[in-house]
Amino acid sequence: MPPPLSPTRTTAALRTSARISVDLLLVLVMTAVALWIVGRMWSVVWPLVVALLLTTLTWPIAAFLRRRGWAPALAASVVTVLFLLVAAGIAALIAVPVASQSGQLTDGVVDGIQKVREWASGPPLNIGDDQITGAFDTAVARIQDSLGSAVTTVVTGVSTVFNGVVTAVLALFLMFFFLKDGPRFLPWLKGQLPGRLSVDVPVVMARSWDTLGSFVRSQAFVGLLDAVFIGLGLWIVGVPLVLPLAVLTFVSAFVPIVGALFAGFVAVLIALVSNGLTDALIVLAIIVAVQQLEGNVFQPMIQSRGLGLHAAVVLLAVTLGGSLAGVVGSLLAVPVAALIAVFWNYLREQLAEPSPEPEAQPAVPS
């Protein structure tokens, strides 16, 4: 027969559980309030986040110029202009070849549609031209009926593009100021905070900055691996526009999930309209293989080493971020998880028991 429970210990355990539950509830409420405030200020927070990520990417160049005696404003200006030139060059690298071969791609799309139509008219579907024409007329009628919603969608798209342009311009200005005055921020912040905060907050922010730099560099390296492997596969198959597609793959790697799907869809579509169905299926298999290798091997290994996170934590963070906030959540999930880990590790350091001093050994007489 087991011994009876102790009323004193049971009451103490229940009180401890209740106190812990109340503490956790307060933490969750404060977290929800903080997230709500961030959501209300998103028009300012999002450009700030983009500027920080761009600054971590371009800071090594600015730091190199400053070590060579360049003035902070001059170094920041040169790096910002270089970044704009590189971004414009990437856009031109994608747009110019596509524009030069637009006629070939248009003819390929028309031929592809004709082949699909011929295939649909034969066995086993046996769809006649009159049925295809009727389906087309029905689709046109539905589009005309939904013209109001289409106009609303266009207006929403224009608003989204405008907001994106405003965000990009604001992020560039913030990046310039971060490159110019960034090293003076922590000393200034240390002088503004009282007591222990003047020590803890600058240390945590310095570690967070290093972690963000590791994230951006690791993401760029993963995107480079994707671009190289997929570009080689497209070149071997003989798909046109290999270089623009490789550049598009590299750029889209910074937007998890949706970016890879978009770049892969574009590559498969170009392979379909230019080389045919067989090569398109080969390209699809290459992209799926590279994406699986990158998502399950390269990205978790590289990011787990650079950010101090386990590979499983990286995968779970991306999944949770995507389910909570879509594309933006997937993009920010890993750096947010890494920053939480930075804060938690520093908190553990401060709350850990001091290691006992080793006892002095008595001197051995010689």
C-alpha positions in Angstrom: 0.0 0.0 0.0 1.5 3.4 -1.0 2.1 5.9 1.7 -0.5 8.7 2.1 0.1 12.1 0.6 1.4 14.8 2.8 -1.2 17.7 3.1 1.6 20.2 3.6 3.6 19.2 0.6 0.5 18.8 -1.6 -0.6 22.3 -0.7 2.9 23.7 -1.3 3.0 22.0 -4.7 -0.4 23.4 -5.7 0.6 26.9 -4.6 3.8 26.7 -6.6 2.0 25.5 -9.7 -0.6 28.3 -9.3 2.1 30.9 -8.9 4.0 29.6 -12.0 0.8 29.5 -14.0 -0.1 33.1 -13.1 3.5 34.2 -14.0 3.3 32.4 -17.4 -0.1 33.9 -18.0 1.3 37.4 -17.4 4.2 36.8 -19.7 1.9 35.6 -22.4 -0.4 38.6 -22.0 2.6 41.0 -22.2 3.9 39.1 -25.3 0.5 39.5 -26.9 0.3 43.2 -26.1 3.9 43.7 -27.5 2.9 41.9 -30.7 -0.2 43.9 -31.0 1.8 47.2 -30.6 4.3 45.9 -33.3 1.3 45.1 -35.6 -0.1 48.6 -35.2 3.3 50.1 -36.0 4.1 47.7 -38.8 4.4 50.5 -41.4 7.5 51.7 -39.5 8.7 48.4 -38.1 8.9 46.6 -41.5 11.2 49.2 -43.2 13.3 49.2 -40.0 13.7 45.4 -40.2 14.5 45.5 -43.9 17.1 48.2 -43.3 18.7 46.2 -40.5 19.0 43.1 -42.7 20.5 45.2 -45.6 22.9 46.9 -43.2 24.2 43.5 -41.9 24.8 42.5 -45.5 26.6 45.7 -46.5 28.4 46.5 -43.2 31.6 44.5 -43.9 32.3 46.8 -46.9 31.6 50.0 -44.9 33.7 48.8 -42.0 36.6 48.0 -44.4 36.4 51.5 -45.9 36.3 53.1 -42.4 39.4 51.2 -41.3 41.1 52.6 -44.4 40.5 56.2 -43.0 37.3 57.0 -45.0 34.9 59.4 -43.3 31.7 57.6 -42.0 29.4 59.6 -44.2 31.6 59.0 -47.3 31.9 55.3 -46.6 28.1 55.0 -46.0 27.3 56.9 -49.2 29.7 54.8 -51.4 28.3 51.6 -50.0 24.7 52.7 -50.5 25.4 53.7 -54.1 27.2 50.4 -54.7 24.2 48.5 -53.3 21.8 50.4 -55.6 24.1 49.7 -58.6 24.2 46.0 -57.8 20.5 45.8 -57.3 19.9 47.6 -60.6 22.5 45.3 -62.3 20.6 42.3 -61.0 17.3 43.6 -62.3 18.9 44.4 -65.7 20.5 40.9 -65.7 17.1 39.4 -65.4 15.1 41.9 -67.6 17.3 42.4 -70.6 17.7 38.7 -71.7 14.0 38.1 -71.0 13.1 41.1 -73.2 15.5 40.1 -76.0 14.0 36.6 -76.1 10.4 37.7 -75.4 9.4 37.0 -79.0 10.8 33.4 -78.8 9.0 32.9 -75.5 5.7 34.2 -76.8 5.9 31.9 -79.8 6.7 29.0 -77.5 3.7 29.8 -75.3 1.4 29.9 -78.3 2.8 26.6 -79.6 2.4 25.1 -76.2 -1.2 26.1 -76.0 -1.8 24.7 -79.5 -0.2 21.4 -78.5 -2.4 21.2 -75.4 -5.4 21.9 -77.6 -4.4 19.2 -80.0 -3.8 16.7 -77.2 -7.2 17.5 -75.6 -9.0 17.0 -79.0 -7.6 13.4 -79.3 -8.1 10.3 -77.2 -8.9 9.8 -74.4 -10.4 13.2 -73.8 -11.8 13.8 -77.4 -12.7 17.5 -76.6 -14.0 19.2 -79.8 -13.2 22.7 -80.9 -16.8 23.8 -80.2 -16.4 22.6 -76.5 -13.2 24.5 -76.1 -14.7 27.6 -77.6 -17.7 27.3 -75.4 -15.5 26.9 -72.3 -13.5 30.0 -73.4 -16.7 32.0 -73.8 -17.9 30.9 -70.4 -14.6 32.0 -68.8 -14.8 35.4 -70.5 -18.4 35.8 -69.3 -17.3 35.0 -65.7 -14.5 37.5 -66.0 -16.9 40.2 -67.2 -19.3 39.3 -64.4 -16.6 39.7 -61.8 -15.2 42.9 -63.3 -15.9 44.8 -60.0 -13.9 42.4 -57.9 -11.1 42.5 -60.6 -11.0 46.3 -60.4 -10.8 46.0 -56.6 -7.9 43.5 -56.9 -6.1 45.8 -59.3 -6.4 48.7 -56.9 -5.2 46.5 -54.1 -2.2 45.5 -56.2 -1.4 49.0 -57.0 -1.6 50.0 -53.4 0.7 47.1 -52.5 3.3 48.1 -55.1 3.2 51.7 -53.8 3.7 50.6 -50.2 6.5 48.4 -51.4 8.2 51.3 -53.1 7.8 53.5 -50.0 9.2 50.7 -47.8 12.2 50.2 -50.1 13.0 54.0 -50.2 12.6 54.3 -46.4 14.7 51.2 -45.8 17.5 52.6 -48.0 17.6 55.9 -46.1 17.7 54.0 -42.8 20.4 51.7 -44.1 22.5 54.8 -45.0 22.1 56.2 -41.5 22.8 52.8 -39.8 26.0 52.5 -41.9 27.0 56.1 -41.0 26.1 56.3 -37.3 25.7 52.7 -36.3 28.9 52.4 -34.2 27.9 55.4 -32.1 24.5 53.9 -31.2 25.6 51.5 -28.4 27.7 54.1 -26.6 24.9 56.6 -26.8 22.4 54.0 -25.6 24.6 53.1 -22.7 24.6 56.7 -21.5 20.8 56.9 -21.7 20.0 53.8 -19.6 20.1 53.7 -15.8 21.9 51.2 -13.6 22.3 47.6 -14.7 20.4 48.2 -18.0 23.3 50.3 -19.2 25.4 47.1 -19.2 22.9 44.4 -20.1 21.1 46.1 -23.0 24.2 47.0 -25.0 25.7 43.5 -24.6 22.5 41.8 -25.7 22.2 44.2 -28.7 25.8 43.6 -29.7 25.3 39.9 -29.7 22.0 40.3 -31.6 23.8 42.3 -34.3 26.4 39.5 -34.7 23.6 37.0 -34.9 21.7 38.9 -37.6 25.0 39.2 -39.6 25.4 35.4 -39.4 21.8 34.9 -40.6 22.1 37.1 -43.6 25.5 35.7 -44.7 24.2 32.1 -44.3 21.1 32.9 -46.2 23.1 34.4 -49.0 25.4 31.3 -49.1 22.4 29.0 -49.3 20.9 31.1 -52.1 24.3 30.9 -54.0 24.3 27.1 -53.7 20.7 27.0 -55.1 21.6 29.3 -58.0 24.8 27.3 -58.9 23.2 23.9 -58.8 20.0 24.9 -60.5 21.8 27.0 -63.1 24.1 24.0 -63.9 21.1 21.8 -64.3 19.4 24.3 -66.6 22.6 24.7 -68.7 23.0 20.9 -69.0 19.4 20.5 -70.2 19.8 23.4 -72.6 17.1 25.8 -71.2 17.5 29.4 -72.4 17.9 32.3 -70.0 20.1 30.3 -67.7 21.9 33.3 -66.1 18.7 35.3 -65.4 17.1 32.2 -63.9 20.1 31.6 -61.7 20.1 35.2 -60.5 16.3 35.0 -59.8 16.9 31.8 -57.8 19.6 33.5 -55.7 17.4 36.6 -55.0 14.3 34.5 -54.2 16.2 32.4 -51.7 15.8 35.3 -49.2 12.0 34.7 -49.2 11.6 31.2 -47.9 9.0 28.8 -49.4 7.2 31.3 -51.8 10.5 32.5 -53.3 11.6 29.0 -54.2 8.2 28.1 -55.6 8.2 31.2 -57.7 11.7 30.7 -59.1 11.0 27.1 -59.8 7.7 27.8 -61.5 9.4 30.4 -63.8 12.2 27.9 -64.7 9.8 25.1 -65.5 7.5 27.4 -67.6 10.4 28.6 -69.7 11.6 25.0 -70.2 8.1 24.0 -71.2 7.6 26.7 -73.8 11.1 26.5 -75.2 12.2 22.9 -75.0 9.0 20.9 -74.6 7.3 18.7 -71.9 10.2 16.2 -71.4 12.8 18.9 -70.6 10.3 20.7 -68.4 9.8 17.5 -66.4 13.6 17.1 -66.1 13.9 20.7 -64.9 11.2 20.2 -62.4 12.9 17.1 -61.0 16.2 19.0 -60.8 14.6 21.9 -58.9 12.7 19.6 -56.5 16.0 17.7 -55.8 18.0 20.8 -55.2 15.3 22.4 -53.0 14.9 19.3 -50.9 18.7 19.1 -50.5 18.9 22.8 -49.6 15.9 22.7 -47.3 16.7 19.5 -45.4 20.5 19.5 -45.5 22.3 22.8 -46.4 20.1 25.4 -44.8 19.6 23.7 -41.4 23.3 22.8 -41.2 24.6 26.3 -42.2 22.1 28.2 -40.2 22.4 26.0 -37.2 26.2 26.6 -37.1 26.1 30.3 -37.8 23.2 31.0 -35.4 23.8 28.6 -32.7 20.5 26.8 -33.3 19.8 23.2 -33.8 18.7 22.2 -37.3 15.4 21.0 -35.9 14.8 24.3 -34.3 15.4 26.1 -37.6 12.9 23.9 -39.4 10.3 24.3 -36.7 10.8 28.1 -36.6 10.2 28.4 -40.4 7.1 26.2 -40.2 5.7 28.2 -37.2 6.5 31.6 -38.7 4.9 30.7 -42.0 1.7 29.4 -40.3 1.4 32.5 -38.1 2.4 35.3 -40.6 2.8 33.9 -44.1 5.8 34.9 -46.2 6.9 37.6 -43.8 6.7 35.1 -40.9 8.8 32.6 -42.8 11.4 35.3 -43.6 11.7 36.5 -40.0 11.2 33.2 -38.2 14.8 32.1 -38.1 16.4 35.5 -37.1 13.7 36.0 -34.4 14.4 32.5 -33.0 18.1 33.3 -33.0 17.5 36.6 -31.2 15.4 34.8 -28.6 18.2 32.3 -28.1 20.7 35.2 -27.6 18.5 36.8 -25.0 17.9 33.4 -23.3 21.6 32.5 -23.2 22.5 35.9 -21.7 19.7 35.6 -19.1 21.0 32.2 -18.2 24.5 33.6 -17.8 23.2 36.3 -15.4 21.0 33.9 -13.4 23.5 31.0 -13.1 25.0 30.1 -9.8 28.5 31.4 -9.5 31.0 28.6 -9.8 32.6 27.7 -6.5 36.1 29.0 -6.0 38.7 26.1 -6.1 40.0 25.4 -2.6 43.6 26.4 -2.1 45.8 23.3 -1.8 48.2 23.3 1.1 51.7 23.9 0.2 53.8 20.8 0.1 57.1 21.3 2.0 60.0 20.6 -0.2 
